[in-house]
Amino acid sequence: MNHLDKYSLALAEYLDDAVRVKEPTQLYEPVKYILTLGGKRLRPVLTLMTADFFADEFKNAMNAALAVELFHNFSLIHDDIMDNAPLRRGQITVHEKWDINTGILSGDVMLILAYQLFETYSAELFQQLAKLFSKTAIEVCEGQQYDVDFETRSDVTLPEYIKMIDYKTAVLIGAAMKMGAIVAGASENCQDGIYDFGRNLGIAFQLQDDYLDAFGNPETFGKQVGGDIIANKKTFLYLKAVENSSEKEAQSLRTLFLETPEDPSEKIRATKEIFKNSGAASATILEIEKYTNEATTILDTIDISEENKNKLQEFGEWLMKRTV
């Protein structure tokens, strides 16, 4: 997506200057580390792009974008601790490189730094941004708790799973875009429309992430392929496979998700085979397309140029086909 490059470059330059290591270095070095691992930086780029589409001056939204990136990475540090994940973006996770206590503290300070960034805006904008940010942060925590709960439940439904990924992932993408619209002074209708657009794309994005976790290329995906299977996460793939399979095959899958073998390679292979044979893999791709199309439909309600609507539609299609 070439038109995103200017936002990515501006963000990288600003981030490098805004986030510095200071005393105590054990607290701030992990912050710098995770922020400089790269990754897609999708959420803050969306904040900048949205501000640009509504007001043609995206740099006014830079602090809001950085707040989104700090919050997202704070949640990743804590998620990796909870999941005992060894890799993030192809590199050692913070708690593995330092230790769990350092990971918790460094994540905490990132959340506080994110709120501080809103102080650079006017009182009215601060109130709007902080209110949206707080609501979103609570929903992300609720989504994370649902995710944890689902690991030990055997009765998770597909609607429950969609709600979980909506809260855990999609609301932050919607909020990132709405923050750009707020800073740009867009109308309330446009703010709500771009939020709904981002939220639908966020669900599609997480479903694509689930699919890539099982079927992605480990050289490009940046995380451990099969990580969700190892962690017994009841993703859309798993739930759809149980729904579509014969009772015998469904029971085989349930049994696999009760196991924690020292070498998980056979568990991953057998699970992926059931995902394919049951049609869950193809059903997941259709679900990704469904939410991407719903996002595109919302564009008709937003007051921006046709050129920018086309760019947003292209962005949605690019997300749907991504491999990283």
N, C-alpha and C positions, 0 to 999 in steps of 0.2 A: 504494500500500500504506500506508494511514493508520496502521496499528499500528507501522510502522517509524519514524514521525516522531519519537517521543520519543527513540529511540536516536540518530537523525541530529542532532537539536538538541543533545542532551547532548554528543555527540562534537564537534560544531562548536565549542561553547563551550569545551570542555576543550582541544581542539587549538589554538585561538587563544591560549590562555594558556600552554600547555606548550611551544610551538615559537616561539621569539623570535629576531629578528635580532640578532646580536652581532658583535664583531670576530673574524676579518676578514669584513666584510660581503659581500665577493665570494663567500665560501663559503656563508654562511647565507641570503642574499637569495634565491638560487634554490630553496633548501629551502622557505622560506616561500611563494615564488611558486607552486610546483607543488602544494603542499598546499592553497593557497587558491583554486586554479582550480575547486574544487568537484568535479564528477564525481559518480558514484553513491555513492562510499564504501561500496560493497556489503560488502566483506570485514570491515572493523571493525564495521559495523552487525550483521553476522551473529554476530560474537564477543559483542557486547552482548546481542543477542536470545537467543542460546543460553544465556548465563549467566542471563538473566532467566527463561527457561523451566525451568531446573533448580533455581534457588535464590531467585528473586524479588528479587535485589539486583544489578542489572547493573552498577552503578558500580564494584563491586570489580574488574570485568574491564576497566576503562577503559585502564589502562596496556598490557595485552595487546592490546587493540583498536588503540591508537595504534601499537604496535610493528608490527602487521600492516599498517597504513596506511603507515607509514614504509617498510617493506620493499617493499610494492607500488609505491610511487612511486619508490623507488630503482631498481627494475627497469624502470620506465617511462622514466626519464631515460636509462638505458643502452640500452634497446630503441630509443628514438627516435634516438639517435646511430647505432646499428648500421643502422637502416632509413633514415637520412637523412630522417626525417619532419619536415615543416614545421609541422604542427599537432598539438596534443594538447588534447582537450576544447574544440575550436574556437578555441584560443589558440596563440600562438607557442610552440614547444617550447623547453626550457631552453637547449639547445646553439645554437639559432638566436638567442635573445634575448641570451645571453652569448657563450659560445664552447665548443668541444668540451672543452677542458681543464677549464674550470669545471664543465661538466656531469658529467664523470667524478668530480671531487673532491667535488662536492656530493652526488652519488649515493652515493659511498663513506661520507661522514659520516652519511648517513641510515641506512645499514645498521648502523653502530656505535651510533648513537643508539637504534635499535630494540632492540638487545641490552641497552643500559643500562636500558631501561624494565623489564625482567624483574627487575632488582635490587631493586625495591620489594616483591617478594613473599617469602614465607618460603623457606627453603633448599629444602624439599621441592618447593614449587610452581615455584621457579626452575629446579630440575633438570628437572622434567617439561616446562616450557614451553620452555626452552632446547634440550633434546634434540629435541623436535618441530620447533622452529623451524629448527635446524641441518639436520635431515634434509630438511625442506621446501625450504630455501634451496638445498641441493645439487641436489635434484630440479628446481627451477625453472631453475637454470643448465644442467642436462643437457637439459631441454626446449628451452631457448633454443638450445643448440648443435645439437640435432636440427633445429630450425627453420632455422638457418643452413645446415646440411649439405644439407637438402632442396632449397634454392634451386639447387644445382648438380647434383643427381641427377635422372636421368630414370626411375628405377625405384622410386620411393617407392610403397609399398602403403597401402591404407586402414588396416589394423591398425597400421602404423607411424605413420601420421598421428594416429590416436586416441591412441596412446601418447605422442606428442609433446605434444598439447594437454592430456593428462592431467597430464603433468609440468609443462608451462609455465604452465598456468592452474588446472587442477582441484585439484591437491594443496594449493594455497594457500587455496582456498575451504574445502576439507575441514579444513585445519589451523586456519583462523580459527574455525570452529565448534567444533572440538575444544578449542581454547584456552578458549573460553567455558565448556565443560563441565568442564575441568580446574579452572579458578578456582572454579567453583560446587560442586566436590566431588562431581560425578556419578560413578557407578560406572564401572569400566573397560569394561563391556559397553556402557553408554550413550555413553561417550566414543568408542568404536570405531564404534558405530552412527551417531552424528551426523557423524563423520568421513566414513563411506561415503556418507551422505546428501549431504553437501556436495560430495564428490568427483564423484558422478554428476551433480549439478546443475552443477558446474563444467564438465564436458564439454559438457553441453547449452548452457551459457552461452557457451562459446567457439565452438561450432558456430553459435549464433545470431549471434555477433559476426562470424563469417566470412560468414554470409548477409547481414547488414546492411552489411558492407563493400562488397558488390557491389550490393545492392538497396535499401539504406537511403536515407532522406531526408537529404541533406547538411545541412539546416537543423536537424535534431534529432539526427543521429548523433554530431556533435562531432569526427569525424575525416574525413580526405579519403576520400570514397567512391571505390572503385576502387583504393585504396592497395595492397591485396594483389595485384591484377592488375598494377599498375605495377611492383611489386617481384618479380614472377614467383613468388609464393608458391604452393606446391602444396597448396592447401587441400582440404577435403573436396569442395567444389564442383568444383574442377579434376579431382581424382582420379576422382570419380564420373562426370564428363563424359567423360573419356578411356575409362573402363570401358564406358560405355553407348553411345558414339558409333560410327558407322561408321569404318573405318580412315581414310577420306579426311578426315572431320570431326575425328577425333582428331589426325591429323597437322597439320591447320590450327591446332588449339589449341596443339599442341606448338610449332609455328613462331611463333605469336603470343608464346609465353612465352620465346622466344629474342631477342625484339626489345626495344629500349629507345628508342622514338621520342621526339623532343623534345616533340611534342604527343601525349600518350597517349590522347586522347579517342576516336579511332577504334579503338584496341586495346581499350579498355574496352568500347565498344559491341559490337564483334564477339565478344569473350569472353563477355559477358553473354548474347548471343543463343545461343551454343553451350550455355551453362549451362542456358538455358530449354529449348531444343529437344531436348537429350539427356535431359531429365528429372532432371538433377542438382539443380536448384533445388528441385523437389518432394521429391526423395529426402533432401535436407538437412533439410527441415522434418520429415519422418518420423523421421529420426535424432534430432533435437532432442526430439521427443515420446517416443521410446524411452528415452532416458536420464533424462528427467524422470519418466517412469512408474517406472523402476527405482528412482529416489530415493524416490518416494512409497511403494513397497513396503517399503523399509527402515524406514519409520516404525513399522511394526507391532512391530519388535523393541526400540523405545526406550521407556523408562519415563518418559513425561511425560503430562500430561492430554490428553484427547481435544480439548479446545479448542485447546491449543497444537499438537497434531498437525495440526489443521485449518488453523491459521495457517501452518504450514510447507508444507502442501500448496498452499495458496493462493499462497504466495510462489513456489513452483516453477512454478505455472501462470502467474503474472505474469511471471516471468523468460522463460518460453517465448514470451510474446506481446509482449515489450518492443520498442520501436522506437528506443531510444537506447543 
